[in-house]
């Protein structure tokens, strides 16, 4: 009986925490966070090194 009560208490705390976390997130947010207009400097460096070797 005690195990059932403790399990229900843990499940209730988990549900409360998940609901609280969901409410604190901004709703009109894009699913892709960040920007994609950055330059990949590693690929530029590798291409530059390959050009100098050939």
Buried (B, 14 or more C-beta within 10 A) or exposed (E): EEEEEEEEEEEEEEEEEEEEEEEEEEEEEEEEEEEEEEEEEEEEEEEEEEEEEE
